[in-house]
Amino acid sequence: ARVARRRRVMAITSCMHSNLSAAMAGAAAASLVWAALLFRARVREGLQVPRKGSRRKPAKYYAGVCKAKPEMLDQYLQLHDHTWDEVMERMYKANMRDFTVWLHKETNLMFHQFVYVGHDFDADMASIDADPVVRYWWSYCEPCQQPFHWKGPPPSQSGKGDPAYLGEWWSPMVMANHCGAWSTAWSSAWPKPDFERNRPQLPLTTKDAPPSLHNRPAYWTSYRQMPHA
């Protein structure tokens, strides 16, 4: 009889432990589901943006404007029908997201904007400036652009411009308004899959097959070269 009672007690105890484990597992699963739903709701509302006291910094917008040279517009658009992969990769590594360039055809004004998600803007921009493929890319873009205030050699040749407007190849813009519903996540792929080419009749360019642009240094024939300062 004692053995039977002991077996019944052990069976009851085992059942209680099993039920407790199942209950704990269920609670954990429910907690994970609730956390996922809460995160989705906060993403939907933009509430996951770092709050006061967080070590993370919220993303910051940067924008600039310059003019396109009418006689070089076709080649500029050809270049940007597919920005070189190495350039896009460097921008991504430098914490730049959602970089876009817009053209107003009547005035040839160009506006660019990007979102910065890093923590050391100056260091990230310096990494872009030091990249030889980016410099080579710039040397093909610069002949197509007309800055508002610039003196001396262009940025690809380490130029700094007019001292009164230092470094302003693209003149900086001030955000006049933001209506909310900001982006909270960015793709790690490029280019944007639904981007439509502006000059589909022209071939895509690469660092190894750039377009034939004028007004750039004749000696600079490869991204493996750095320009003369």
C-alpha positions in Angstrom: 0.0 0.0 0.0 2.8 2.4 0.8 4.5 1.7 -2.5 1.2 2.4 -4.3 0.7 5.6 -2.4 4.3 6.7 -3.2 3.8 6.0 -6.9 0.5 8.0 -6.9 2.3 10.9 -5.2 5.2 10.8 -7.7 2.7 10.7 -10.6 0.8 13.7 -9.2 4.1 15.6 -8.7 5.3 14.8 -12.2 2.0 15.9 -13.6 2.2 19.2 -11.7 5.7 19.8 -12.9 4.7 19.1 -16.5 1.7 21.4 -16.2 3.9 24.1 -14.7 6.5 23.8 -17.4 3.8 23.9 -20.1 2.3 27.0 -18.4 5.6 28.7 -18.3 6.3 27.9 -21.9 2.9 29.2 -22.9 3.5 32.4 -21.0 6.9 32.9 -22.6 5.3 32.3 -26.1 2.5 34.7 -25.3 5.1 37.3 -24.1 7.0 36.9 -27.4 3.8 37.3 -29.4 2.8 40.4 -27.4 6.3 41.9 -27.8 6.2 41.3 -31.6 2.7 42.9 -31.9 3.8 45.8 -29.7 6.9 46.3 -31.8 4.9 46.3 -35.0 2.4 48.8 -33.6 5.3 51.1 -32.5 6.9 50.8 -35.9 3.6 51.7 -37.5 3.3 54.7 -35.4 7.0 55.7 -35.5 7.3 55.3 -31.7 10.5 53.2 -31.8 12.5 56.4 -32.5 15.1 56.7 -29.7 13.6 58.5 -26.7 15.2 60.9 -24.4 18.1 59.3 -22.6 18.8 56.7 -25.3 22.3 56.3 -26.6 21.0 56.0 -30.1 20.5 59.1 -32.2 17.5 59.7 -34.4 18.1 59.8 -38.1 18.9 63.2 -39.6 18.0 64.7 -43.0 20.5 66.5 -45.2 19.6 68.3 -48.5 21.3 70.4 -51.1 20.7 72.1 -54.4 22.7 73.0 -57.5 21.9 73.4 -61.3 22.4 70.9 -64.1 24.1 72.1 -67.3 21.6 71.7 -70.1 24.2 70.5 -72.6 25.3 67.8 -70.1 22.0 66.7 -68.9 21.7 63.5 -71.0 25.1 62.3 -69.8 24.3 63.2 -66.2 21.0 61.2 -66.3 22.9 58.4 -68.1 25.3 58.2 -65.2 22.5 58.1 -62.6 20.4 55.5 -64.4 22.6 53.2 -62.4 24.9 54.8 -59.9 28.1 52.7 -59.7 27.7 49.8 -57.2 30.9 50.8 -55.4 29.6 54.3 -54.9 26.3 53.0 -53.5 28.2 50.6 -51.2 30.4 53.3 -49.9 27.4 55.6 -49.2 25.7 52.7 -47.4 28.8 52.0 -45.2 28.9 55.7 -44.4 25.4 55.5 -42.9 23.7 57.3 -45.7 20.2 56.1 -46.6 17.5 56.9 -49.1 19.7 59.2 -51.2 17.6 60.8 -54.0 18.2 63.4 -56.6 15.3 65.4 -58.2 15.4 67.5 -61.3 13.2 70.4 -62.2 13.2 70.4 -66.0 12.1 74.0 -66.6 14.9 75.5 -64.5 17.4 72.7 -64.4 17.5 72.9 -60.7 18.6 69.7 -58.9 17.7 68.9 -55.3 19.2 66.0 -53.4 18.3 64.6 -50.0 19.5 61.7 -47.8 19.0 60.4 -44.3 21.9 59.9 -42.1 21.7 57.1 -39.5 25.2 57.1 -38.1 26.9 58.7 -35.1 29.9 60.4 -36.5 28.9 62.4 -39.6 32.3 64.0 -40.2 34.1 60.7 -40.1 31.6 59.0 -42.4 31.8 61.9 -44.9 35.6 61.7 -44.8 35.5 58.0 -45.7 33.5 58.9 -48.8 35.8 61.7 -49.7 38.8 59.4 -49.4 37.3 56.6 -51.6 39.1 56.5 -55.0 36.1 55.2 -56.9 33.8 57.9 -55.4 36.4 60.5 -56.5 36.4 59.0 -60.0 32.6 59.1 -60.0 32.6 62.7 -58.9 34.9 63.6 -61.8 32.2 62.5 -64.2 29.3 64.2 -62.4 31.0 67.5 -61.8 31.2 68.6 -65.5 27.4 68.2 -65.6 26.7 70.4 -62.6 26.7 74.1 -61.9 27.1 75.1 -58.3 25.8 78.4 -57.1 29.1 79.4 -55.4 32.4 77.7 -56.2 35.9 78.8 -57.0 38.9 76.7 -57.9 39.2 72.9 -58.5 36.1 70.7 -57.9 35.7 68.3 -55.0 37.1 65.4 -56.9 40.4 67.3 -57.1 40.3 68.2 -53.4 38.9 71.7 -54.1 37.1 73.4 -51.2 35.4 76.2 -53.2 34.7 79.8 -52.3 35.9 80.5 -48.7 32.6 82.3 -48.1 30.7 79.2 -49.0 33.3 76.6 -48.0 32.6 73.1 -49.4 29.3 74.0 -50.9 29.3 72.3 -54.3 25.7 71.5 -53.4 24.3 74.5 -51.5 22.7 73.3 -48.2 19.0 73.6 -47.7 16.9 74.3 -44.6 14.0 72.0 -43.7 10.9 74.2 -43.7 8.5 71.5 -42.6 8.1 67.8 -41.8 4.7 66.4 -41.8 5.6 63.3 -39.8 5.2 59.6 -40.6 9.0 59.4 -41.1 10.8 56.3 -42.2 11.9 53.9 -39.5 13.7 51.2 -41.5 15.8 51.1 -44.7 16.6 48.4 -47.2 20.2 47.2 -47.5 19.9 46.6 -51.2 20.4 48.8 -54.2 19.2 50.2 -56.6 15.5 50.7 -55.8 13.8 47.9 -57.8 11.1 50.1 -59.3 13.4 53.0 -60.3 12.8 53.8 -64.0 15.7 54.9 -66.1 15.6 58.4 -67.6 17.8 57.6 -70.5 17.1 54.0 -71.4 18.5 54.5 -74.9 22.0 55.0 -73.5 24.1 52.2 -72.1 24.6 51.9 -68.3 28.0 53.0 -67.1 30.4 51.4 -64.5 33.8 52.4 -63.1 35.4 50.3 -65.8 33.2 51.7 -68.6 32.4 55.4 -67.8 30.8 57.8 -70.2 32.8 60.1 -72.5 32.4 63.4 -70.7 34.3 66.6 -71.4 35.7 69.2 -69.0 37.5 66.7 -66.8 41.2 66.0 -66.4 42.4 64.2 -69.5 45.1 62.3 -67.5 42.6 60.8 -65.1 41.7 57.6 -66.9 41.2 55.1 -64.1 39.7 55.0 -60.6 43.0 53.4 -59.5 44.6 56.9 -59.9 44.1 59.7 -57.4 43.7 63.2 -58.9 46.4 65.8 -58.7 45.5 68.2 -55.9 
